[in-house]
């Protein structure tokens, strides 16, 4: 982080430096919970996609079109969330988006046609896009105040939440209907938001000296904008793989390798577990390898793992491949977002995050169309191709720096 990113005012309540530590610690904990809740709810939905597909009678391409509702809702919301955060603050927007996401997750199980599914997924996608941009914006402010590279820890919480959500889904897939399961997730989401949201609503985001000196963000130069876009593309390439695994991994195991529904749901859980492990060690990895080597090594590992996962002839080899792919993808997105933030501040983070999550949401529909044209295993190899592309782009952008006037 730039050396000017020092804390101006952490919270009212006395001159002692220790009074700032407690509020920042509470904010970090609250944000971590929201990242985990986001992953938990999203994974809870994706592991029930095979059942929802059967319930609606959708083909692979029909399901891809319905999933495009998530993408459309999220992309539209992401373009507006930055403005909402500037007007109302990133903390209230995070809480409001969490409420909407919790309510909307119950809707897909109530549909019985592809059209209805696509319409309710518009709402779910809007909530998902809003909470992710708002949370990342809040995390950027907190990282700047802490002056430590802890961004991977927030994304580790997302992955951990995804692992728990997918694991729970695997346990209840055979015993609970999608309707009951998703309604329970809605209740859990609302309860967690009601409890933890008070911390965010009770405190504003930390203010840095940089923000104090330049409260109105300056327009980015053309070169800086292009560099931010480069790291946004890296985030997109890797998030594409996360979205593909979330929406199509279980279906690949169940449909192409004849896995039991519980074992199929376990695929995304292993993927999320590997990502969690990688992100929990992300700060140490960055300190030892640096950002460029972390990007290149991660992209290469993910490409190899996803080739194994998509083309393996047995369930257990495919599960191994999914785990390796998760380990490789773990820190690429957080590093790409951090690089964009170093280049252009919070505006860079918002732009890169929007591109990245756009990849996560646009990837699944693309996989659906490719699966109809070719096959699902072949479609999933595009994840490996994009991961390798992210490694190449990361190496090419290793010396990227912002101009002095950016």
Secondary structure by P-SEA (a helix, b strand, c coil): ccccccccccccccccaaaaaaaaaaaaaaaaaaaaaaaaaaaaaaaaaaaaaaaacccaaaaaaaaaaaaaaaaaaaacaaaaaaaccaaaaaaaaaaaaaaacccccccccaaaaaaaaaaaaaaaaaaaaaaaaaaaaaaaaacccaaaaaaaaaaaaaaaaaaaaaaacccccaaaaaaaaaaaaaaaaaaaaaaaaacccccccccccccccccccaaaaaaaaaaaaaaaaaaaaaaaaaccaaaaaaccccccaaaaaaaaaaaaaaaaaaaaaaaaaaaaccaaaaaaaaaaaaaaaaaaaaccccaaaaaaaaaaaaaaaccaaaaaaaaaaaaccaaaaaaaaaaaaaaaaaaaaaaaaaaaacccccccaaaaaaaaaaaaaaaaaccccccccc
